[in-house]
Amino acid sequence: MANIIQTNISKVQKLTKYILMGLIVVLATKYIPYNNLQIKEIIMIGATSSISFAILDMISPAVYINVKTSTPKVNQ
């Protein structure tokens, strides 16, 4: 039972991370450019960034870069 709860918490954390990433991209896309974009375009850019981030996180969730040596490491 505890394992199921932990899995659900992990899923919620990941979903929150993807949504937050999308919102950051949406805000940046809305306020940074000089040319105004349509809301539909802004939402599509945000959704694309969230989906891309989720796919990358699923493909390589345990890869990180060691700052001191700049070499990729894989958690096992």
C-alpha positions as CSV (number, residue, x, y, z in Angstrom):
1,M,0.0,0.0,0.0
2,A,2.8,2.4,0.9
3,N,4.5,1.7,-2.4
4,I,1.3,2.6,-4.3
5,I,1.0,5.9,-2.4
6,Q,4.7,6.7,-3.1
7,T,4.2,5.9,-6.8
8,N,1.2,8.3,-7.0
9,I,3.1,11.0,-5.2
10,S,6.0,10.6,-7.7
11,K,3.5,10.9,-10.6
12,V,2.0,14.0,-9.2
13,Q,5.4,15.6,-8.7
14,K,6.4,14.8,-12.3
15,L,3.1,16.2,-13.6
16,T,3.6,19.3,-11.5
17,K,7.1,19.7,-12.9
18,Y,5.9,19.4,-16.5
19,I,3.0,21.9,-16.0
20,L,5.3,24.4,-14.3
21,M,7.8,24.1,-17.1
22,G,5.0,24.8,-19.6
23,L,3.8,27.8,-17.7
24,I,7.3,29.3,-17.5
25,V,7.6,28.9,-21.3
26,V,4.1,30.4,-21.8
27,L,5.0,33.4,-19.6
28,A,8.3,33.9,-21.4
29,T,6.7,33.6,-24.8
30,K,4.0,36.1,-23.9
31,Y,6.2,38.8,-22.3
32,I,9.6,38.6,-23.9
33,P,9.1,39.1,-27.7
34,Y,8.6,42.5,-29.2
35,N,6.0,41.1,-31.7
36,N,2.8,40.0,-30.0
37,L,1.8,36.4,-30.6
38,Q,-1.7,35.1,-30.5
39,I,-2.8,33.2,-27.4
40,K,-3.3,30.0,-29.4
41,E,0.3,30.2,-30.6
42,I,1.6,30.8,-27.0
43,I,-0.4,27.9,-25.6
44,M,0.9,25.6,-28.4
45,I,4.5,26.6,-27.7
46,G,4.0,25.9,-24.0
47,A,2.4,22.6,-24.6
48,T,5.1,21.5,-27.0
49,S,7.8,22.4,-24.4
50,S,6.0,20.5,-21.7
51,I,5.6,17.4,-23.8
52,S,9.2,17.6,-25.0
53,F,10.4,17.9,-21.4
54,A,8.3,15.0,-20.4
55,I,9.6,12.8,-23.2
56,L,13.2,13.7,-22.4
57,D,12.6,13.0,-18.7
58,M,11.2,9.6,-19.5
59,I,14.0,8.7,-21.9
60,S,16.9,9.7,-19.6
61,P,15.5,10.3,-16.1
62,A,18.7,9.3,-14.3
63,V,21.4,11.0,-16.3
64,Y,23.1,14.0,-14.8
65,I,26.4,15.9,-15.5
66,N,29.1,16.0,-12.9
67,V,30.0,19.7,-12.6
68,K,33.6,19.1,-11.6
69,T,34.5,16.8,-14.5
70,S,31.8,17.6,-17.0
71,T,31.2,14.0,-17.7
72,P,27.7,12.4,-17.8
73,K,26.9,9.9,-15.1
74,V,24.0,7.5,-14.9
75,N,22.2,6.7,-11.6
76,Q,21.6,3.0,-11.1
